Amino acid sequence: MIYSILVVTLLLSFYTDIRSRKILNIVTFPAMLVGLIYYTITLGFEGLLFSSAGLLVGFLLLFIPYLLGGMGAGDVKLLAAVGALTGVTFVLHSFVYTALVGGVIGLILLIRRLEFKEISPLYLLSFFYLLKNLTSGNDDKPRITFPYGVAITVGTLCTFFLGGMT
């Protein structure tokens, strides 16, 4: 049952993030609450700790990037909901897959944006150049952004289907 809630939460968030660039509180907060209540009822105080710890870890993993303007609050709350529904270990594995998926998406978007005739191969290989172009915009080229809920959804589903990384 809890994984059904997880999948519905992810798919709804994926859809709304693609359509409107928003992950809705009406989706994430009930998912957090369901995780907390479910584990408390089934496992008692240990279950409450399990779900609370997952929620807190999921929240903290994306809180700093949110403070730095790298993502929206909905992304933070979505990963917190994943943690509340699955616990610390699962949300940590999801975060790793999410970061990998997000990095690949970001790199693809960056490569599509770059005009290769203007760049020497040395700059193309430079991590700092890529990072600078991903995170800062200038007047003619706006900052590259994408709905990070997509990466969270795919990363979490990778954890679900592929298992944790050991």
Disulfide bonds with the S-S distance in Angstrom:
none
